[in-house]
């Protein structure tokens, strides 16, 4: 029998990219569940799925990702990002399954000046980051076979994301203002999905950071998209103060990916190379 792999959040960016790659892994029996089919707050449904499939591994790509909305929906954010993750980990322990869980750069406060390592102190600025951090804690407390992968600035040709929104605005507007005082590393979900499959092969429990190579600001990202699609739209740099949001964003959320590269022998592509690949797919 082929090992069964359960993927939650199959309708999102990461889940969609995992589904694409799964087509090339016929050695595994894949089971994809989106939010409608398997809401993570329904522990009875979760338990039933585990009992039926008895998975060798679960990749949790499900999350409450509405960063600003989370400030007024704390309960919903913690239900999906924290308590449900703890339940998943307990079920994985019961069935001796590996849990691979996607987390975020928002566990840091962005006050750093050098790339964040896995061992650096965590201090979320808002509800979203706090809920994701609690999910990490509950998972690792419940089960030994847990791999947590923190990532940042995720985009894909699937779902809603910053890159797709900017692509549309660059075609519609004569001028747009984009924040230029927040630095990070963009992550193409297809690259992240490939990394998770590598981890699935020889998992070493722990926390890891994954993002494409190179640190930039949001303004630099949008300006590059504009250049690559030859848009005449003017991209103006603005400050975070010019664009207030309910949730505070980390000013510096550059992740150090040395550990995941050395542990799994990963060659992570540059952000620009991966951005071009995604744009080619979208265009």
URJO-V823872 format. One record per residue. N is the residue number from 1. RES is the residue in one letter. PHI is phi in whole degrees, 0 to 359 (none if undefined). PSI is psi in radians with two decimals (* if undefined). BURIAL is b if it has 16 or more other ideal C-beta (glycine too) atoms within 10 Angstrom, else e. Layout:
# URJO-V823872
N:RES:PHI:PSI:BURIAL ; N:RES:PHI:PSI:BURIAL
This chain:
# URJO-V823872
1:X:none:2.47:e ; 2:X:284:2.52:e ; 3:X:297:2.35:e ; 4:X:273:2.31:b ; 5:X:243:2.11:b ; 6:X:262:2.22:b ; 7:X:241:2.08:b ; 8:X:264:2.77:b ; 9:X:69:0.61:b ; 10:X:293:-0.27:b ; 11:X:271:-0.12:b ; 12:X:274:-3.03:b ; 13:X:298:-0.94:b ; 14:X:293:-0.76:b ; 15:X:300:-0.69:b ; 16:X:294:-0.71:b ; 17:X:291:-0.62:b ; 18:X:296:-0.67:b ; 19:X:298:-0.70:b ; 20:X:298:-0.83:e ; 21:X:290:-0.52:e ; 22:X:299:-0.48:b ; 23:X:300:-0.46:e ; 24:X:266:0.07:e ; 25:X:240:1.25:e ; 26:X:287:-0.14:e ; 27:X:284:-0.18:e ; 28:X:241:2.62:e ; 29:X:260:1.86:b ; 30:X:268:2.45:b ; 31:X:227:1.94:b ; 32:X:255:2.28:b ; 33:X:232:2.18:b ; 34:X:270:-3.13:b ; 35:X:299:-0.67:b ; 36:X:293:-0.70:e ; 37:X:283:-0.57:e ; 38:X:215:1.41:b ; 39:X:292:2.22:b ; 40:X:293:-0.28:b ; 41:X:277:-0.07:e ; 42:X:266:1.48:e ; 43:X:296:-0.48:e ; 44:X:294:-0.71:e ; 45:X:293:-0.73:e ; 46:X:303:-0.86:b ; 47:X:299:-0.67:e ; 48:X:294:-0.72:e ; 49:X:296:-0.76:b ; 50:X:296:-0.72:b ; 51:X:296:-0.64:e ; 52:X:283:-0.76:e ; 53:X:270:-0.51:b ; 54:X:45:1.08:e ; 55:X:293:2.62:b ; 56:X:280:-0.44:b ; 57:X:205:2.67:b ; 58:X:233:2.22:b ; 59:X:255:1.98:b ; 60:X:267:1.76:b ; 61:X:255:0.17:b ; 62:X:271:2.49:b ; 63:X:193:2.73:b ; 64:X:272:1.95:b ; 65:X:246:0.13:b ; 66:X:281:1.50:e ; 67:X:305:-0.82:b ; 68:X:287:-0.73:e ; 69:X:298:-0.56:e ; 70:X:302:-0.50:b ; 71:X:299:-0.52:b ; 72:X:252:-0.04:e ; 73:X:234:0.90:b ; 74:X:304:-0.76:e ; 75:X:301:-0.82:e ; 76:X:295:-0.71:b ; 77:X:297:-0.80:b ; 78:X:290:-0.58:b ; 79:X:299:-0.79:b ; 80:X:278:-0.75:b ; 81:X:271:-0.30:b ; 82:X:240:-1.21:b ; 83:X:296:-0.69:b ; 84:X:295:-0.62:b ; 85:X:293:-0.69:b ; 86:X:299:-0.73:b ; 87:X:296:-0.75:b ; 88:X:301:-0.77:b ; 89:X:297:-0.70:b ; 90:X:296:-0.71:b ; 91:X:293:-0.70:b ; 92:X:298:-0.70:b ; 93:X:297:-0.78:e ; 94:X:301:-0.66:e ; 95:X:258:0.20:e ; 96:X:55:0.73:e ; 97:X:257:2.64:b ; 98:X:283:2.45:b ; 99:X:246:2.12:b ; 100:X:252:2.11:b ; 101:X:236:2.25:b ; 102:X:272:2.21:b ; 103:X:238:-2.79:b ; 104:X:217:2.77:b ; 105:X:290:-0.25:b ; 106:X:289:-0.02:b ; 107:X:286:-0.23:b ; 108:X:259:2.75:b ; 109:X:269:-0.10:b ; 110:X:77:0.24:b ; 111:X:271:-0.07:e ; 112:X:290:2.90:b ; 113:X:234:-0.06:e ; 114:X:227:2.70:e ; 115:X:309:2.37:b ; 116:X:287:2.23:b ; 117:X:266:2.88:e ; 118:X:298:-0.49:b ; 119:X:272:-0.07:e ; 120:X:291:2.63:e ; 121:X:300:2.46:e ; 122:X:258:2.55:b ; 123:X:197:1.47:e ; 124:X:296:2.56:b ; 125:X:272:-0.39:b ; 126:X:217:-3.06:b ; 127:X:296:-0.76:b ; 128:X:302:-0.92:b ; 129:X:299:-0.70:b ; 130:X:295:-0.69:b ; 131:X:292:-0.67:b ; 132:X:292:-0.67:b ; 133:X:295:-0.72:b ; 134:X:295:-0.61:b ; 135:X:297:-0.74:b ; 136:X:302:-0.84:b ; 137:X:298:-0.82:e ; 138:X:296:-0.70:b ; 139:X:296:-0.82:b ; 140:X:287:-0.45:b ; 141:X:286:-0.58:e ; 142:X:276:-0.49:b ; 143:X:210:2.51:b ; 144:X:277:-0.56:e ; 145:X:271:1.21:e ; 146:X:232:2.26:b ; 147:X:244:2.07:b ; 148:X:254:2.23:b ; 149:X:241:1.89:b ; 150:X:278:2.42:b ; 151:X:220:3.08:b ; 152:X:213:2.62:b ; 153:X:48:0.90:b ; 154:X:285:2.40:b ; 155:X:217:2.89:b ; 156:X:195:2.98:b ; 157:X:280:-0.15:b ; 158:X:257:2.65:b ; 159:X:70:-3.02:b ; 160:X:265:2.36:e ; 161:X:198:2.96:b ; 162:X:301:-0.79:b ; 163:X:298:-0.77:b ; 164:X:293:-0.66:b ; 165:X:296:-0.80:e ; 166:X:294:-0.63:b ; 167:X:300:-0.75:b ; 168:X:293:-0.81:e ; 169:X:295:-0.63:b ; 170:X:295:-0.42:b ; 171:X:270:-0.41:e ; 172:X:261:-0.57:e ; 173:X:258:2.74:e ; 174:X:273:-0.48:e ; 175:X:206:2.44:e ; 176:X:221:2.57:b ; 177:X:258:2.32:e ; 178:X:227:2.40:b ; 179:X:302:2.28:b ; 180:X:239:0.20:b ; 181:X:241:0.44:b ; 182:X:235:2.14:b ; 183:X:249:2.50:b ; 184:X:194:-2.99:b ; 185:X:239:2.00:b ; 186:X:297:2.68:b ; 187:X:227:2.07:b ; 188:X:281:2.10:b ; 189:X:302:-0.48:b ; 190:X:295:-0.67:b ; 191:X:291:-0.71:b ; 192:X:297:-0.74:b ; 193:X:299:-0.73:b ; 194:X:296:-0.66:b ; 195:X:294:-0.69:b ; 196:X:294:-0.62:b ; 197:X:293:-0.62:b ; 198:X:295:-0.75:e ; 199:X:297:-0.68:b ; 200:X:303:-0.57:b ; 201:X:292:-0.80:e ; 202:X:220:1.31:e ; 203:X:290:2.35:b ; 204:X:239:1.85:e ; 205:X:307:2.58:e ; 206:X:145:-3.05:e ; 207:X:255:2.36:b ; 208:X:226:2.77:b ; 209:X:246:2.37:b ; 210:X:223:2.26:b ; 211:X:198:2.76:b ; 212:X:293:2.72:b ; 213:X:291:2.40:b ; 214:X:105:2.24:b ; 215:X:260:2.32:b ; 216:X:217:3.07:b ; 217:X:258:2.94:b ; 218:X:299:-0.67:b ; 219:X:298:-0.76:b ; 220:X:297:-0.66:b ; 221:X:297:-0.84:b ; 222:X:291:-0.70:b ; 223:X:300:-0.68:b ; 224:X:292:-0.72:b ; 225:X:301:-0.79:b ; 226:X:302:-0.75:b ; 227:X:295:-0.78:e ; 228:X:294:-0.56:b ; 229:X:261:0.08:e ; 230:X:57:0.85:e ; 231:X:274:2.39:b ; 232:X:279:-0.09:e ; 233:X:299:2.34:b ; 234:X:276:2.18:e ; 235:X:257:1.90:b ; 236:X:266:2.32:e ; 237:X:285:2.30:b ; 238:X:232:3.00:e ; 239:X:260:2.88:e ; 240:X:301:-0.65:e ; 241:X:296:-0.49:e ; 242:X:287:-0.32:e ; 243:X:228:1.25:e ; 244:X:293:2.47:e ; 245:X:228:2.73:e ; 246:X:303:-0.67:e ; 247:X:258:2.39:b ; 248:X:286:2.42:b ; 249:X:259:2.53:b ; 250:X:295:2.28:b ; 251:X:290:-0.55:b ; 252:X:225:1.90:b ; 253:X:230:0.74:b ; 254:X:284:2.16:b ; 255:X:265:2.41:b ; 256:X:273:2.10:b ; 257:X:255:0.26:b ; 258:X:303:-0.75:e ; 259:X:296:-0.83:b ; 260:X:291:-0.57:b ; 261:X:295:-0.83:b ; 262:X:286:-0.63:e ; 263:X:290:-0.71:e ; 264:X:249:0.11:b ; 265:X:61:0.69:e ; 266:X:272:2.41:b ; 267:X:252:1.79:e ; 268:X:276:2.20:b ; 269:X:293:2.78:b ; 270:X:288:2.71:e ; 271:X:298:-0.63:b ; 272:X:290:-0.71:b ; 273:X:297:-0.77:e ; 274:X:290:-0.64:b ; 275:X:300:-0.77:b ; 276:X:300:-0.74:b ; 277:X:299:-0.74:e ; 278:X:292:-0.73:b ; 279:X:296:-0.67:b ; 280:X:301:-0.71:e ; 281:X:292:-0.71:e ; 282:X:287:-0.57:e ; 283:X:279:*:e
